[in-house]
Amino acid sequence: MEESSKFTPYDEKMQTRELQMLKTMVPYMSGTRQKQIAIFIQYLELQNTLKLFSGSQGGLAICEIPEGTDRRSSMLNAMRQYCSPKEQETIDMLLNMFSILDNYELFLK
């Protein structure tokens, strides 16, 4: 991703200060050590994922949206910030198309 990349809500839940420090160390290690520490980092991230989805809330409650909200549009709008301008145009076109289809369905009722 670009240098000014943003963390997704999922990444924010998975990342810890310790993981960030380990990731910072990787380029300074020898090739063999890089591989070992990279695998260890992935293992720790997997553990964090398992903890997140086995907890009492069982998922990403921070991403929950109110009842009656169009999840498809909410998801596309959230994804938009990570996209290139061309991809953003495509998402905008999809959002417009979904809006037209939703209005058409309302009209038929």
Residue, then its C-alpha position, 0 to 999 in steps of 0.5 A: m500500500e502507499e506510504s500514507s496507508k490507513f488502517t482498517p477497523y480490523d487492522e486497528k483491532m489486530q495491531t498492538r504496539e509490540l507487533q508494530m515494534l516487531k514489524t519495524m525490526v524485520p528489515y534490519m535482520s538477516g534474510t533467515r531471521q526476517k523469515q522467522i520473525a515474519i512467520f512469528i508476527q503472522y502467528l501472533e496476528l492469527q492469535n489476535t484474530l482468534k481472540l477477537f472472534s471467540g470473545s464475548q462480542g464475537g467479532l468486530a462490533i466497532c463495524e456494526i451499523p444500525e438496523g435498517t442501514d444498507r450494509r452494501s452501501s456502508m461497506l462500499n463507502a468504508m472501502r472507498q477511502y482505501c481506493s485509487p481515484k479510478e476505483q473510487e469512481t467505480i464505487d460511486m457508479l455502483l452506489n448510484m446504480f444501487s440507489i436507482l435499483d432501490n428506488y425502482e423497487l420502492f416504485l414497484k411496491 
